[in-house]
Amino acid sequence: MEKGETKVKVTDGAIRQRINRKLAHEWKGLRKNRRFNDSVLGEYYLIDTQRNCVIDTDVDIESLAADLGVLKGYEKLETD
């Protein structure tokens, strides 16, 4: 990026949708934990949709999105 350019903010909902579309081909899905404060799963976790079991906990969605290629270099996760 050139000097003075800003990154486009992308909501966590949009990032989750992009990740889930990409992971659907592998029978996986990203879920947001509604009971974040009292759970060992973390805020986001990955599931195997065929077996309906948790395969990864406490997932950082920004780094996962970048690894999967669904978050471009000019985008960033919008924070509150």
MOFEN-V125782 format. One record per residue. N is the residue number from 1. PSI is psi as a letter, one per 40 degrees, with the letter a starting at -180 (999 if undefined). NEAR is the number of other C-alpha atoms within 10 Angstrom. Layout:
n=N psi=PSI near=NEAR
n=N psi=PSI near=NEAR
This chain:
n=1 psi=i near=8
n=2 psi=i near=5
n=3 psi=h near=5
n=4 psi=e near=6
n=5 psi=i near=8
n=6 psi=i near=11
n=7 psi=i near=13
n=8 psi=h near=12
n=9 psi=h near=12
n=10 psi=h near=14
n=11 psi=i near=12
n=12 psi=d near=16
n=13 psi=d near=12
n=14 psi=d near=11
n=15 psi=d near=20
n=16 psi=d near=20
n=17 psi=d near=14
n=18 psi=d near=16
n=19 psi=d near=23
n=20 psi=d near=19
n=21 psi=d near=15
n=22 psi=d near=17
n=23 psi=e near=17
n=24 psi=d near=13
n=25 psi=e near=9
n=26 psi=e near=12
n=27 psi=f near=14
n=28 psi=i near=22
n=29 psi=i near=22
n=30 psi=h near=23
n=31 psi=i near=16
n=32 psi=h near=17
n=33 psi=h near=16
n=34 psi=d near=11
n=35 psi=f near=11
n=36 psi=d near=13
n=37 psi=d near=10
n=38 psi=f near=9
n=39 psi=i near=10
n=40 psi=e near=12
n=41 psi=d near=18
n=42 psi=a near=18
n=43 psi=d near=18
n=44 psi=i near=18
n=45 psi=i near=20
n=46 psi=i near=20
n=47 psi=i near=17
n=48 psi=h near=17
n=49 psi=d near=16
n=50 psi=d near=9
n=51 psi=e near=10
n=52 psi=f near=11
n=53 psi=i near=11
n=54 psi=h near=16
n=55 psi=e near=13
n=56 psi=i near=14
n=57 psi=i near=16
n=58 psi=f near=15
n=59 psi=h near=17
n=60 psi=h near=12
n=61 psi=d near=19
n=62 psi=d near=17
n=63 psi=d near=12
n=64 psi=d near=14
n=65 psi=d near=19
n=66 psi=d near=15
n=67 psi=d near=10
n=68 psi=e near=12
n=69 psi=e near=13
n=70 psi=e near=18
n=71 psi=h near=20
n=72 psi=i near=11
n=73 psi=d near=11
n=74 psi=e near=11
n=75 psi=i near=14
n=76 psi=i near=18
n=77 psi=h near=19
n=78 psi=h near=13
n=79 psi=i near=8
n=80 psi=999 near=4
